[in-house]
Amino acid sequence: MFRFGYAVFRAGVLPRWSGVALVGTQGLPEAAQLFAAGVRDLGIAGMGAGLLAAGPASVSGA
């Protein structure tokens, strides 16, 4: 998940905060894992919302 989150942040195609949410929740102690899972889920949901807000991509050619 670290590499995926970093790639999302660097690419800037999806919301950058969602990449930070994925990277920031790695390696936390066991007591914080429940909270970290919620933050990760929000990050994934943010990526989906970003894709839906962008709309369909136009295909040119052919």
C-alpha positions as CSV (number, residue, x, y, z in Angstrom):
1,M,0.0,0.0,0.0
2,F,2.9,2.4,0.6
3,R,4.0,2.3,-3.0
4,F,0.5,2.7,-4.3
5,G,-0.2,5.6,-2.0
6,Y,3.0,7.3,-3.0
7,A,2.2,6.8,-6.7
8,V,-1.2,8.3,-6.2
9,F,0.3,11.4,-4.5
10,R,3.0,11.8,-7.1
11,A,0.7,11.4,-10.1
12,G,-1.9,13.9,-9.0
13,V,-4.6,12.3,-11.1
14,L,-6.6,11.2,-8.0
15,P,-7.0,13.4,-4.9
16,R,-3.6,13.7,-3.3
17,W,-5.0,13.5,0.2
18,S,-6.2,9.9,-0.5
19,G,-2.6,8.9,-1.3
20,V,-1.4,10.5,2.0
21,A,-4.1,8.6,3.8
22,L,-2.8,5.3,2.4
23,V,0.8,6.1,3.2
24,G,0.2,7.6,6.6
25,T,-1.6,4.5,8.0
26,Q,1.3,2.0,7.4
27,G,3.1,0.5,10.4
28,L,1.0,1.8,13.2
29,P,0.8,-0.1,16.5
30,E,-2.0,-2.6,17.0
31,A,-4.1,-0.3,19.2
32,A,-4.3,2.2,16.3
33,Q,-5.2,-0.3,13.6
34,L,-8.9,0.2,13.9
35,F,-8.6,3.9,13.4
36,A,-6.0,3.3,10.6
37,A,-8.4,1.0,8.8
38,G,-11.0,3.8,8.8
39,V,-8.6,6.3,7.4
40,R,-7.5,3.9,4.7
41,D,-11.1,3.3,3.8
42,L,-11.7,7.0,3.5
43,G,-8.7,7.3,1.2
44,I,-10.0,4.5,-1.1
45,A,-13.5,6.2,-1.1
46,G,-11.9,9.5,-1.9
47,M,-10.2,7.9,-4.9
48,G,-13.5,6.6,-6.1
49,A,-15.2,10.0,-5.6
50,G,-12.4,11.6,-7.6
51,L,-12.9,9.3,-10.5
52,L,-16.7,9.8,-10.5
53,A,-16.3,13.6,-10.3
54,A,-13.9,13.6,-13.3
55,G,-16.5,12.1,-15.5
56,P,-15.9,9.8,-18.5
57,A,-12.7,10.3,-20.4
58,S,-13.0,11.3,-24.0
59,V,-11.4,9.1,-26.6
60,S,-10.3,10.7,-29.8
61,G,-9.1,9.1,-33.0
62,A,-10.3,6.0,-34.8
